[in-house]
Amino acid sequence: MDKAPETIYLIPGEDIDGVMGYLWCDDPAPSNDHDPAEAVEYVRKDKHQAIIDRQAKAAKMGMDAAKSTESVQRTTPSDIWRPVIQRLWRVSEP
């Protein structure tokens, strides 16, 4: 094996002596007898950090986008038309 796998699973099962316990495996359900929902997934630390970094970057981009649209959403139609209406009123006053 050249490199450690990215993901391994701890699954319930029998060891070589037939004793029930937990076994390390590269598949969450290596046979039909295993339920993948019972497997505990472990991700290699360097891969896990890369995932966290991507999620943090996406969250920051989302927050920045929300901030930029928040200022646009604060502008109401009356804010836009108020100066126009005020100018019209001044023009039409005797």
N, C-alpha and C positions, 0 to 999 in steps of 0.2 A: 504494500500500500504506500503510495507516494505521499499522500497528504491526508490529514484528518478530514472526515466528512463534515460538511457544513451543518447538518442536522442529524441528531440521533434521538432515539426514543427509549424510554424506560417503560417496559410493558410487563403486565403480570403473566407469569408462566412457570413452568417446571424447569429446574436445572437438570444437569446430567444424572443426578442421583434420584430424580423424581420428587424433590422437595419443592413445594410451592414458594414462590418468591417473586422478585422482579428481575428482569433480564434486560440488558442493553441490546438494542437492535437498530438497524438502519431503516426499518419499515415499521409503521405503526400497527400494522396487522399482517404479520408474515404468513398467516394461514387463515382459513375460514373460521377456526376456533377462537380467533382473537378479535376483540371489538376495538376499532381504532379510537373510539371515544374514551377508552380506558388508558390510552397511551399518554405519557407525559413527554412533551417535546422539549428538547434542549438544542439551542443554537450556539454555534461556536462564537466566542466573545468578539472576535474581529468582525464577523458578519452581523452580529447583533448590534454593534456600535454603528455600522454602516446603515442599518435599518433605522435606528434612532435618529441618526443625522438626517436621513432623507425625510422622515416624518417631521422633524423640527423645521427643516427648510420649507416644507409644504405648509405647515402651520403658520410660519412667519409670513409666507406669501399670502395666505388666506387672510390673516389679520391686517396686512398692509392693504389688500384689496378692499376689505370691509371699511377701513379708515377712509380710503379715498372715495368710496361710494357714500359714506356717511355724510360727508360735506356736501355732496350733490343732493342727497335726499333732504337735507335741511332747507334747501331752497324751495319755497312754495310758489305756486302760480301768482299769488298776490304780491310776493316779493319781486317777481319779474315785472309785473304789469303796473305796480304802484307808481314808479317814476313816469311812465307813459301817461297814466291817468292824471297825475298831478300836473303834467305839462299841458294836457288838453284842457284841464280846468282853468289854468292860468290864461290860456289863449282865449277861451270862451268868456272869461269874465269881462264886464264892461269897464 
